[in-house]
Amino acid sequence: MTDFSVENIRLLIRRAAWLSILMVLLVTLVPIGWRPASGLAPNIERFCVMAAVGALFAAAYPRRFWLIVLALSLAAAIFEPLQYIAAGRHPSFRDVEFKSLGAAIGAVVGYAVASVTGLMENPPRPAPEAT
């Protein structure tokens, strides 16, 4: 039977967060024809994807809110120039702005979810053994 404890949920969210940023890196490095498209404007796609990544990281690590916002903004700034190695890709500072804004707003949402759902609470620690 599946155990839906807070610790297991937190672990699942952490894995999803790291997988999501790896997927962003992968999609950044592939040629433009391989990039998934939703039909929305590209800047809206960038914003929404990074908002989801930010929400996952903030829900997984709610006590590291500012570090998450900074790290995801830096990741966007580092990933963007990597597009020069992919055929047909055109990196731009404007893309970094949309991705960073999405990451920050997503982190706010993830932090709020963690606060409301109890993911923010410290896990109980076992009592020390008496000697």
SULVEN-V840774 format. One record per residue. N is the residue number from 1. RES is the residue in one small letter. PHI is phi in whole degrees, 0 to 359 (* if undefined). BURIAL is I if it has 24 or more other C-alpha atoms within 12 Angstrom, else O. Layout:
[[N:RES:PHI:BURIAL] [N:RES:PHI:BURIAL]]
This chain:
[[1:m:*:O] [2:t:281:O] [3:d:262:O] [4:f:262:O] [5:s:286:O] [6:v:301:O] [7:e:296:O] [8:n:293:O] [9:i:294:O] [10:r:300:I] [11:l:296:O] [12:l:298:O] [13:i:294:I] [14:r:297:I] [15:r:296:O] [16:a:296:O] [17:a:297:I] [18:w:293:I] [19:l:296:O] [20:s:295:I] [21:i:288:I] [22:l:294:O] [23:m:294:O] [24:v:298:I] [25:l:298:I] [26:l:300:O] [27:v:294:I] [28:t:293:I] [29:l:269:I] [30:v:275:O] [31:p:301:O] [32:i:303:O] [33:g:292:O] [34:w:268:O] [35:r:290:I] [36:p:294:O] [37:a:227:O] [38:s:264:O] [39:g:98:O] [40:l:280:O] [41:a:299:O] [42:p:305:O] [43:n:292:I] [44:i:292:O] [45:e:301:O] [46:r:302:I] [47:f:300:I] [48:c:295:I] [49:v:297:I] [50:m:288:I] [51:a:295:I] [52:a:295:I] [53:v:297:I] [54:g:299:I] [55:a:296:I] [56:l:297:I] [57:f:295:I] [58:a:292:I] [59:a:289:I] [60:a:283:I] [61:y:228:I] [62:p:296:I] [63:r:278:O] [64:r:243:O] [65:f:307:I] [66:w:292:O] [67:l:297:O] [68:i:295:I] [69:v:300:I] [70:l:295:O] [71:a:296:I] [72:l:289:I] [73:s:294:I] [74:l:295:O] [75:a:299:I] [76:a:298:I] [77:a:291:I] [78:i:278:I] [79:f:293:I] [80:e:301:I] [81:p:293:O] [82:l:295:I] [83:q:294:I] [84:y:299:O] [85:i:274:O] [86:a:259:O] [87:a:297:O] [88:g:79:O] [89:r:268:O] [90:h:226:O] [91:p:293:I] [92:s:209:O] [93:f:295:O] [94:r:299:O] [95:d:298:I] [96:v:298:I] [97:e:299:I] [98:f:295:I] [99:k:294:I] [100:s:294:I] [101:l:296:I] [102:g:298:I] [103:a:298:I] [104:a:293:I] [105:i:292:I] [106:g:298:I] [107:a:296:I] [108:v:298:I] [109:v:296:I] [110:g:298:I] [111:y:296:I] [112:a:296:I] [113:v:298:I] [114:a:297:I] [115:s:294:O] [116:v:284:O] [117:t:269:O] [118:g:90:O] [119:l:290:I] [120:m:279:I] [121:e:292:O] [122:n:291:O] [123:p:293:O] [124:p:294:O] [125:r:255:O] [126:p:295:O] [127:a:294:O] [128:p:295:O] [129:e:285:O] [130:a:281:O] [131:t:244:O]]
